[in-house]
């Protein structure tokens, strides 16, 4: 059965994340977007909330058990504050949780504590590829067995902190199956390109990475990879982030419509505006429920691939609709950078292409 009442621990965590999102992320978002960089101390403060640590067992340096539902609740709040900041804080989680789901005991013991213990470090994943028709099931990056090692060849895109990461968890196709390899960035044949210039998430540095016969030992390959589990967790995360972004835009537009007057009354009372706000609220609530269902299925050990994919797709489309209408409701003010809705609309446009940047 589904339950909609969070546990006491979830309430405490979500409340802490919400305060951080409002007081820190939201306050710094505009300047970070303009400068193209998130202050490290801002990321560190978000890291210290322990969202990832609460999803990692004590044996590997954490203090809890993985819960996709808890992760989705936290991701929504982080994205409500700022999507770039949320992705930065969650980047090591995509690395560590992939290892938790797919690594051997030896790999978990060696790789996860380095991420969990201590300050935030730019551990990240290399998942997306620079192809307009990119589909994870037909990944073009390949890893071929060679004298007891693997040779990785291909290109990746949207690699967060690729210029400063020590290790990239690189996804590649091995005999038709998606696999992941922990690849040190100083490995011969691996080249990080110039920072990508994107429409949105401009405060999050992302890079293209090229692999030219990068040789890694067989021990770098995660030994228990289940692509459906990995992809479902990626999808649920992007869905939750989309809901948080949508909620931010809706609430801002609602407050603006209540305060802005035209012809003697608040524009929120105008039928066209009221109908838009009502549809925005309806779609956000529906998208959130789909994300929660996907996260619940993941926690129950079910095959959540279909549910999570639908949740992510619907939530990303909802975010695009809601942010676009928020800009419309603000009128000319929606198009200027002093109001955050234009930034949220730019960020929403890319959500459907952010696979691999976050995991719950």
N, C-alpha and C positions, 0 to 999 in steps of 0.2 A: 504494500500500500504506500501511496505517496503521503508525505507529511510536509506541512508548510511552516511548522514552528521550529526555528533554529534552536540548537542546543545552547546552553549557557556559554560554553566555550566559543561557539560560533558568534554569538551576540557580542561577546567581549572583543573578539578579533575584528569583526566588521565595524564596530563602533570606533575602535582605535584607527582603523584604516580610513573611516569616514572623516574623522577629525584631521588626520594627516592630509587627506585629499583636499579638504576645504581650506585649511590654514596654510598649507605648504605648496602642494602641487598646483592648486588653482591660482594661488597668488603669484607663482613664479612662471606660469605657463606662457604668458604673452612675451615676456622678455626672453625666455628660453627659445621660443619659436623665432623671434627676431634675430637673436644672436646665433642660432643654430647649435646650441650646446646646453645641456642640462648641467647645473652645478653639481659637482660630485657629492658635496655635503647633502644636497637634496635627495639624491639617490640613496646615499648611505642611511639617511633618516628613514626612508621608506623600507629599506632592507632590514633595519633593526626592528621593524614591526613583527618580523618572524613568520610571514605568510608561508614562505617555502619551508622554513625550518619546522613548522607545525605539520607539514605533510611528509616529513622524512623520519623514519624510525630511529630510535636512539642508537641502534647498532651502527648507524652510518653518520652520526653526528647531529641528528635532529632531535625533536622532542615530541613526536606525535606519529600518527598514521595517515597515509595519504587519503584525502577526501576531495574528490572532484567538485562536490557540492560546495564545500568550504572555499575551495579555490575560485569557483565561479562567483560566489558572493563577494569575495575580496576583489576579484578582477573588475567587477561592475563598479565598485566604489572607487578604485584607482582610476579607471577610465573616466568616471564622472569628474575627477579632478583634472586629469590631463592624459591623453592617450600616449603621447611620447614618453612621459614619465612612467606610466604604467608598463609600457613595453620594456623600458630600461630596467625597472625593478624586477620584472618577471623573466628577463632574458636568461639569467642563470638557472631558473626553474625549468625552462625547456630543456636545458642540458642535463641537469641533475635528475629530473623525473624520467627522462628518456632512459637514462642509465638504470634508474630504479626499476623501471618496467621491463627492461630488456637485457640488462647486464648479468653476468655470472656473479656469484658471491664474491669472488676475488676482485672483479671489476667494480662492484658496488663499494667494497671496502676501500679500494684504492682511489677511486675517482670522485665519489660523492663527498666525503669529508673535506676535501680540498675546496669544494664549492661552499659547503654549509658553514664550516667553522671559520670564524674571523669576519673581516670586513667584506663588503660587496666587491666582487671581482668580475671582470667582463667575460665570464664563461658564456659561450653562445653556440648557436646551431647554424649550420649551413644547409638549408633545406630547399628553398625556392631556386628556380632556374630562370635565366633571362629569355624565356621563350613565350611568345604571346599565347601559345596554346598549351602552356605548362599543365601537366596532369601528373600527380604523384605516382600513379600506377604505371606510368610510362616514362619514368625519370631517365634523362639522357646521360647523366653522370654515371659512370660505370666503375666497378672495382673488379679486377681480374686477378685470379690467383697466379703467383709467380714465385717459384722456388721457396715455398713456405711463407711468403709475404703476399701482400696485395698491392697492385698498382691502380691508383685512382686517377681517372681522367675525366674532365668535364668542367663546367662553369656553374657558379652559384651567384645568386643575387640576393639583395635585401639581408645581408649578413650584418646584424647589429654589432657594433664595436669590433668589426673585423680587423681594424688597424691596430688594436691594442690587446686583443684576446690572446691568451697563451695557448689555448687549445680550442679547436673547432670540432664540434660533433657533426661530422659530415655524413649526409645521407646519400647513398648511391645504390645502383642496381647491380645485384650479384646474381647472375643466372636467373633473371626474371623476378627476383625477390628484392624488396627494399631492405637494405641493411644500413647500419650506422657504424662509423669508425671515429674514434677519438684521435684527431690528427693535430699534433703540435704545429703552430704557425711558422716555426723556423725550419720545417721539413723541406728538403730540397725539392723544387718543382712546384711549390705552392706560392702563388703570387696574389697579393691583395692589391686591387686597383684603386683608383681615385674615388673619393667619397661620392656617392650617388646624389644627384639633385632631384628631389621628389616634390610632388605637388603638396603633400601633407607630411605629417610627423617630422617636420623640419628640425626639431630639437634632438631627434634620435639619429646619431651617425650610423649610416648603413653603407656597405661596400660590396662591390663584386669581387669574387674570388675565383681564380683560375687554378685548376689542378692539371699539371702536365706530367703524367706518369709519376705521381707522388707515391713513393714506396713506404708502406707502413707494415709493421709486423702483424702476424695473424692475431696476436693478443690485443690489438687495437679494435678488433671487430667485436661489437656487442653480440653475445652468443645466443640470446634468447629473443630476438626481435620478432614482435608480432605487429606487423604494419597497421592492422586495423585498430589495435589499442592505441598506438601512437597517433594515428591520424584522427581518431575520435577525440583524444585529449587536446590535440591542436585545435580542432573545430570547435569544441566546447569553450575553449579559452577565447577564441576570436568572437564567438557568439556573445559571451559574457561582456567582453570589452565593448562590443557594439551596443549592447543594451545600456551600459553606463554612459557612453557617449550620447546616445539618443536621449536618455533621461536628462542629461545636462542641458542639451539644446531645448528640449521641451520646457523644462522648468524656467529657463532664462526667457524664452519667448512668452510663456504664460505671465510671468511677472511684468515683463515689458508691456504686454497687451492690457494688463490691469491698470498700469500707471499712465500709459499713453492715451491722451484724449484727442478725439476728432469730432467736430460738430457737436460739442457739448457733452460727450459721454466717452468712457473708456472704449478703446477699439475691441476689447474682449467681449463687449456686448453686441458687436456687429455680427450678424449671422454668419457671414463668410469666414471671419476669423474664428468664431466660436466652433464652427464645424471642423475647421482645420485642427484646432487644438484638441477637440474630442477624438478625432481620428488618430492623431499623433499618440495620445494617451492610450487608446485602445490597442494600437499596434505594438507599443512598447510593452504593455502587460502581456500580450500574447507571445511576443518574442522571448520575454523573460521566462515564461512558463516552459517554452520549448527548450531553452537552455537548461533549466533546472531538470527537466525530464531526461535530457541527454546525460547530464552530470550524475543523476541518480542511477541511471542504467550502468554507467561506467563503474560507479562504486559497488553496484550489485554484481559485477563481473559479467554482465550481459554483453552481447555484441551490440554496441551502440553506434556502429558506423553509419547506419542510415539515419538514425535519430539525430546524431551530432551534426551530420552534414546538412540536414534540413534546418536544424536550429541555427547553424552558422550562416547559411545562405539567407534565411528569412531575416535574421537579426541584422546582417550587413545591408540588406535592402531596406529594412526599416530605418536604419541609421541614415541612409542616404535620403530617404523621403523626409524624415523628421528634421534633419539639419537643413535641407533645402527649404522646407516650409518655415523653419525658424528664421531664415534669412528673409523670406517673403514677408513674414509678420513684422519684422523690424523695418521693412521698407528700405529707404536709402541708408539708414543706419546699419542695416544688416550687411552692407557691402564694404564698410570701412573697418579697418583693423582695430579700432578702439573697442569694438564689441567682439566677443569671442565666437559668435556664431559662424562667421566666415571661416575661421580656423577650423571649427568643428566640421563644417561642410567639406573642407579640403581633406581633413583626416578621414572622414567617412568614406570618401571616394575610394580610398585604397584598401579598406577593410577586407574586401573580397580577395585581395592578393597578398595578405599578410600571413599565409600558412607557414607554420614553423617558427614564428617569432615569439609565441607564448604557449604555455601548456598549463592545464589544471589537473 
